[in-house]
Amino acid sequence: MNNIVHIGDFFSLRNSVENINEADYKDLGRLIEAAQAFERCTYQCIYIIDYFKKGFLYVSNNIARLCGSDAERIKDFGYKFYIDYVPETDLKMLLEVNNKGFELFNSLPLNERTEYTISYNFHIKSGLRKRLVNHKLTPILLSKEGRIWLALCTISLAAGNEVGNIIMKKEGATTFFEYSLYNHEWMKMDEIKLSDTEREVLSLSTQGYTMNDIASIVCKSVDTVKASKRSIFQKMNVKNIAEALTYAQNHRLI
């Protein structure tokens, strides 16, 4: 796979960015300062993709914990980072998501495009180990043609063990797009709805409270709390509270 995939494969003609000049880059210092501030207050790894220069504008220092390489080296690598650090099968998926993601993005209303985020899971290799991570990408700046010039990306450890879980969602929307790696197409889905009790039970569960603690806090019986958890897992189609939290974060339900 590494001999077949090239850096240029990640830069789809569907997101061909033109008419950007060096003067446009002079005002990006504050953007990088904002990214550095974000890095200081989050556990997530972050980087900024430059689709015009076809590389990385910024890479956070904490990315070394995931792949064992320093930020400056990864910034110099650019998209070679994926070729070197992503397993073959996952790399194939990333190329498909890249192409299909831009295809969907270009069909969205121009004035809404910066409100969307795409999220998916893949493995990153670190020596002999590989870790499943969740990757999110959201536009920062668009070209005059509505293509993504700069995008902010975050990487965090994923819950569960499944590659994929590909969704694109607009902030505050009651629907989202989910991509099927089996059918190779996007499907528009209705967002699940949590009751007030379910949302409270989920939030308290992530804080480490026991069933009895939660029942006391929300003034419900332990059986009601258990039923709420079962309902949450069923609605999200997940197996445990860690997966439920990841789902809720990806879909911005809490």
PyMOL commands that set and color helices and strands:
alter all, ss='L'
color gray80, all
select helices_A, chain A and resi 7-10+13-15+22-25+29-40+61-67+71-77+80-85+88-105+110-115+196-206+211-218+222-236+241-250
alter helices_A, ss='H'
color red, helices_A
select strands_A, chain A and resi 45-50+55-59+116-126+129-142+148-157+164-170+175-180+185-190
alter strands_A, ss='S'
color yellow, strands_A
deselect
rebuild
show_as cartoon
